[in-house]
């Protein structure tokens, strides 16, 4: 698999992973690694989420990473002018 972002620029570079959101192949240059907390869900009479001690590593392409950054900025502004 090759990096989708590089292919758009006519560059042939192997992917090191896939974007969690869109599934595009990403190279080390275009990958946006992030950490996401993992929760342990206990189901019984009530559902309780317990935070784990480690965070999962995920990859996003540059386009999806930019969208996530825009969404986060919009949410901190309370959704105004988004």
Secondary structure, DSSP 8 states (H G I E B T S, - for coil): -B-HHHHHTT---B-SEE-TTT--EE-TTT-EEEEEEEEEEEESSSEEEEEEEEEEEEEE-HHHHHHHHHHHHHHHTTTTT-
